[in-house]
Amino acid sequence: VGGMLITLLNHADRVKVACLAQLVNVIAPIMTANGGGVCRQTIFFPFRDASSLGRGDAIRPLVTSPRYDSKQYTDVPWLDAAAVWNEEKGTLALFLLNRGREALETTLALPGFESLKATGHTVLTHPDLQAVNTLDRPGTVLPQARVCDASMLENGRGTVRLEPLSWNVLTFA
């Protein structure tokens, strides 16, 4: 879901409407039970992040990343990214997806945003790729806040470590 949302943001100049059809079937982002109980599936969190932070002007980042070949595609980047600048609020949101099974350290270069400071970094990942949230265990896979300080981005440059197979949201103001 995070990869799909990054694709939508990076093509916002052409995509006018996008829908989440899974709202009414077995893979809904929010599950409920008759008589009470609710849990957020893992797909809920990237959707929430893009919905709340992906408002403003989409900026397509230039990404340099190691690559791999899959069964259907060749030269697929391990790192996928989208950026959204909200001029009204003075905030920048970066959405980063590490498709790899190893941690990835990436360099951020944000020309034109040298005055911004890092305000947040959340990571959605789990060592067990089969882990799910259930009504009995709704907190199995949740986004976790990472240490984020002003040194993460100085003069528009910085580095960030992305956990294996993870959805990352970095915010700056």
C-alpha positions in Angstrom: 0.0 0.0 0.0 2.9 2.4 0.8 4.4 1.8 -2.6 1.1 2.4 -4.3 0.6 5.6 -2.4 4.1 6.8 -3.4 3.3 6.1 -7.0 0.0 8.1 -6.7 1.8 11.0 -5.1 4.6 10.9 -7.7 2.0 11.1 -10.5 -0.4 13.6 -8.9 -0.1 15.7 -12.0 -2.0 13.0 -13.9 -4.0 11.1 -11.3 -7.1 13.0 -10.5 -9.0 10.4 -8.3 -7.8 7.4 -6.5 -10.1 5.1 -4.4 -9.5 2.5 -1.8 -11.8 -0.3 -2.9 -10.9 -2.5 0.0 -13.1 -0.5 2.4 -15.9 -3.0 2.2 -14.3 -6.4 2.0 -12.0 -8.8 4.0 -8.8 -6.7 3.6 -10.3 -3.5 4.8 -7.8 -1.1 6.6 -10.1 -1.1 9.7 -11.7 -4.3 10.9 -14.7 -4.4 13.2 -16.6 -7.2 14.9 -20.3 -7.4 15.6 -21.0 -6.3 19.1 -17.8 -4.2 19.3 -14.1 -4.4 18.8 -12.0 -2.7 16.2 -8.4 -3.0 14.9 -6.4 -1.2 12.3 -4.7 -3.4 9.7 -1.1 -2.6 8.7 -2.4 -1.1 5.4 -4.2 1.5 7.4 -1.1 3.3 8.5 0.5 4.3 5.2 -3.0 5.4 4.0 -3.4 7.5 7.1 0.0 9.0 6.7 -0.4 9.9 3.0 -3.9 11.3 3.7 -2.9 13.5 6.6 0.6 14.6 5.5 0.3 14.3 1.7 -1.5 17.6 1.3 0.2 20.3 -0.7 2.5 20.2 -3.7 3.9 16.8 -4.7 7.6 17.0 -5.4 9.0 14.0 -7.2 12.4 13.2 -5.6 15.4 12.0 -7.5 16.3 8.7 -6.0 19.5 6.8 -6.4 19.3 3.3 -4.9 20.6 -0.2 -5.2 18.4 -2.3 -7.6 17.2 -5.8 -8.0 15.4 -8.0 -10.5 12.0 -9.5 -9.7 10.1 -12.2 -11.6 8.3 -9.6 -13.6 10.5 -6.6 -13.7 14.2 -5.7 -14.0 16.2 -2.9 -12.4 13.7 -2.3 -9.5 15.0 0.2 -6.9 15.1 -1.0 -3.3 14.2 2.6 -2.2 11.0 4.3 -3.3 10.2 7.9 -2.2 7.7 10.7 -2.5 7.7 14.2 -1.1 5.0 16.7 -0.3 5.5 20.4 0.4 2.7 22.2 2.3 3.6 25.8 1.8 0.7 27.1 3.9 2.0 25.1 7.0 5.7 25.4 6.0 6.1 21.6 6.3 7.7 18.9 4.1 6.8 15.2 4.4 9.0 12.5 2.9 7.5 9.0 2.4 10.2 6.3 2.0 9.8 2.7 1.3 12.6 0.2 1.8 11.8 -2.9 -0.2 15.0 -4.6 0.8 15.7 -7.3 3.4 18.6 -5.2 4.8 18.7 -1.8 6.4 19.4 1.0 4.0 21.2 4.2 4.9 20.2 7.0 2.5 21.4 10.5 2.1 18.9 13.3 2.0 19.6 16.4 -0.1 16.8 19.0 0.0 17.9 22.0 -1.9 15.6 24.9 -1.3 14.6 23.6 2.1 17.9 24.4 4.0 16.0 26.2 6.7 13.8 23.2 7.7 14.4 21.1 10.7 13.4 17.5 11.3 10.3 17.2 13.4 9.5 13.5 13.1 10.3 10.0 11.9 8.0 7.0 12.1 8.7 3.5 10.9 6.2 0.7 10.2 8.0 -2.7 10.1 8.0 -6.0 11.8 10.6 -8.9 11.7 7.8 -11.4 11.0 6.4 -10.6 7.5 3.3 -12.7 8.3 2.5 -10.6 11.5 -1.0 -9.0 11.5 -3.1 -7.0 13.8 -6.3 -8.8 15.0 -9.2 -7.9 17.2 -7.5 -9.9 20.0 -4.0 -8.4 19.3 -4.6 -5.0 17.7 -1.1 -3.7 18.5 1.0 -6.4 16.9 2.3 -4.2 14.0 2.3 -0.4 14.7 4.3 2.6 13.6 7.2 3.4 15.9 8.7 6.8 16.5 12.4 7.0 15.9 14.9 9.5 17.4 14.7 12.6 15.4 16.7 15.7 16.2 17.9 18.8 14.4 21.1 17.1 13.3 19.1 14.8 11.1 19.0 17.6 8.5 21.5 20.4 8.5 21.6 23.0 5.7 19.3 20.8 3.6 21.4 17.6 3.9 21.3 14.6 6.2 21.2 10.9 6.4 18.6 8.5 7.6 18.6 4.7 8.3 15.7 2.8 6.9 14.9 -0.6 8.5 14.5 -3.6 6.3 11.1 -3.9 4.6 9.8 -0.7 6.1 7.5 2.3 5.5 9.0 5.5 6.8 7.6 9.0 7.2 9.9 11.9 7.8 8.6 15.3 8.6 10.3 18.7 8.5 9.2 22.2 9.4 
